[in-house]
Amino acid sequence: MAPPGPAGAHPTSAEPLSRSVFRKFLLMLCSLLTSLYVFYCLAERCQTLSGPVVGRSGGGEEAGTPGRGVSAGGPGELAAWPVAARRKRLLQVRPRPRRRPPAPRDDGEEAAGEEEPAGLAGSLGGSGAGSSVAETPPGTLALLLDEGSKQLPQAIIIGVKKGGTRALLEFLRVHPDVRAVGAEPHFFDRSYDKGLAWYRDLMPRTLDGQITMEKTPSYFVTREAPARISAMSKDTKLLVVVRDPVTRAVSDYTQTLSKRPDIPSFESLAFRNRSAGLVDRSWSAIQIGLYAEHLERWLRHFPARQMLFVSGERLVRDPAGELGRVQDFLGLKRIISDKHFYFNQTKGFPCLKKAEGSGRPHCLGKTKGRPHPEIDAQVLRQLRDFYRPFNRKFYQMTGHDFGWDG
């Protein structure tokens, strides 16, 4: 039995107990301080962060670029960013894209394009200048902090079917200041009775300085669409991707053929009387290509300066050049450039490079770039003769010769 200790000495078992209580107190204090630190960082009061947390571009520059409220200088200038700009870059973390159910259609773009495109989605969701991924649903962090708001679109891609509208939208979604709906809303042609509140709710959240966009190519040929969009906002900017109407008609037929292999031949659908060269204007594949007639309706409601006509052919040959025109038209900083694209020889059109750190590029879906069926050369010549006067009128109306009659 151990001898008793000196008089007045505390029991040895009390020492471990007091140390345990002290350690628990320190742990609680550290947890509290850490929580406060994180809260103040999210509230933009953390002064140790001199720049954006995420959103670096693959090209060695920040995704937030000069002219959009962000300094282009070094770390010293980054500390002087406006609060809104710092918040915007902080909130650009997004989840992986999710598939949205396709809207029923009979005249729009390929249904496969309704998916939040997995082929163009990747890390951190298309918000940096060096990213090739598509814009995805609003940032998780932005939703948690209730940042941003849903706005009616300031710009709409209104046409044309099989002209390259899906490619244009996905290329634009690379831009950090563009937020767009992946699926075609078809509001102004099929769902107008649901009201603008329903339409607005389809849009993604946006922050100050960002543009909300959507694309529904059937708007261009819908008689009621010009007046309806004008009633929403007379300042809406309209983009129309146009393509050689003969090639467009063949592409349109090819899409339908892939879904309904039993349809009649292209020639029998395109002509009422083949021997007389009488073209059937009532067939939608032919009717859509009468661009001048459709444009006349739009010019009754919108000035020409609010419409940009994008060349579908140039979008394939020189996507960066055509995207430069689009960015200027939308009032955006020119961020999308040659470094974002590579040409896929198999598909025959440009694809987006993936964000830095991944060597796997992505293209539009497998439904894009289908081989066209063989069409008799005489049929194509007759169609070019038919479209020639309409094309020339369209050139005069837009002030641009698209070169389809060469």
C-alpha positions, 0 to 999 in steps of 0.5 A: 500500500502506497504511503500517503503524500505530503499534507495539503497535496491534491490527489493526482487524479485531479490533474488529468481531469483538469487537463482534459477540461482545458483541452475541451475548452481549447477545442471549443474555442478553436471551433468557434473562431474557425466558424467566425472566420469562415462566416466573415470570409463569406461576408466579404470581410476577410482581408487576407484573401486578395483575389478570387478563390476560384475562376482562374482561366486556362490562359493565364488571366483571370476569368474576370477581365478588365472592363467588367469591374475587375482590375487587370493588374497584379496582387496589389490591384486584386485587393482593390476589386469591388465587392460585387466582383469578388463575390461574383468570382467566389460564387462561380463554383457549380455542381455537375450538370444534370439532364433536363427532360426534353421539351416536346417538339416537332420543329426545333433543334435536335431533342438531344440538344435539350440535355444540359450537355454532358459533352460540353460539361466539365470541371467548375462549369464554364465560368473561366476564360480558359474553360470549354465547358458549358454553363451549368445550373447556378452555383451551389454557393450562390444558392446557399447565400441566396445570391443572384436573381432570375431575370427575363432574357436580355438576348435570345437566339431566335433561329434558325433550325439546323443553322447552328444555334446549339453550337452558338449557345454552347460556345457562348456559355463558355463566357463567364458573363453569359448564363443560359437555359440549356433546354429550349423554353418554346415560350413565345410559340407554345407556352405563351399562355403560361405567363412571364412569371413562368418563363422567368422561373425557367431562367438561371440565376444571374449576378450583376453584369451577367446576361441571361439568354435562351435559344428557341430556333422556331421563334424566327418562323413563328408569326406571333413571336416578334410582337410577343418578345417586343411586349416583354422588352423592346430592348431584347437583343436577337441573334439569328444563325443563318445557313445556306437554305439549300444545305439547311433543308437537306440537314432538316430532312436528314434529322427527320429521316433519322427519326422516321426512316419511312418518310418519302424522298427529299425530292418528292417532298421538295417539289410539287412538280419536279419536271416543271421545277415547281417547289413546294413552299408549304414544306417546312424544310423549304419554308424556313429558308425564306429568310427575307420573308420571315425577317420582314415581320421582325423588322416591324417590331425591332430595329435592325441594330438589335438583330445580329445575323450569324453565319452558320458557315463561318461558325464552322470555319472560324468560330472564334471570329464569329464569336468575336462579333457576337461578344461585341454585339452583346456588349461582352468582353472578348474572352472566347478566342481561338484557344477554346476550339479545335476542329474535329475532322470526323464530325466536320465542325469545331469542338471546345477544348476542355478546361485546363488540367484535363486532356479530354476535349468535348464536342456536341452530341452524336446527333450533330454532324450526321452525314447527309443522304445523296441528293441529285445534283439537278435537284440542288441546282433547282433549289438554288435557283428557287432561293436566289431571289430570296437570298438577294433580298435577304442580303440587302435587308441585312447588309451582308452577302452570305455567299450562298449563290456562288 
